[in-house]
Amino acid sequence: MLDSQDKINADKSESERIIRIGDGENTRDVSAHYLTIVCPISDEDREHLAMQEHRNRIRDKELVEQMQSLVVQFEDQNFETEGYSVRISDEDHDACCVYGFRVNEDVLYALLDYDDGRLWMVPVSDLCVVELFDAFWLLVRNA
């Protein structure tokens, strides 16, 4: 248990504040300056973060669905640009360039080109979807 004693501490400076700590049976009032805040993120903040993370998952799913619905319109469900690519990071955070997208067995893949000449096909869901959506838009604009 941790009680900040807001009513008692209302007019006190930070160094004069008293915090009640305990396990429910045994409690003790301790001067705040003897305590260190290990993680200042409140339960309310954690709740907001969880809600935002949920919204981000929904947004990512919608972005993938939108890109996939456009890529399947291309011949062989393959959208590639010639002579233009966008720098991104892969699933291992290594630098690479995306030069196209492909749908294979109902999965959207990013076509990646590395500085060492390797070409790789990685599921979009394994990468940063927002970064890939931005890259997709740039490729479409410059196609």
PENORRA-V768412 format. One record per pair of residues at least 12 apart in sequence whose C-alpha atoms are under 6 Angstrom apart, sorted by the first residue. I is the first residue (numbers start at 1). J is the second residue. Records with the same first field share a line. If there is no record, write none. Layout:
BEGIN
I->J + J
END
This chain:
BEGIN
1->21 + 22 + 23
2->20 + 21
3->19 + 20
4->19
15->33
17->31 + 32
18->30 + 31 + 32
19->32
60->129
68->108
77->102 + 103
78->102
79->100 + 101
80->99 + 100
81->99 + 143
85->97 + 98 + 99
86->98 + 135
91->127
96->113 + 114
97->112 + 113
98->111 + 112
99->111
108->123 + 124
109->121 + 122 + 123 + 124
110->122 + 124
END
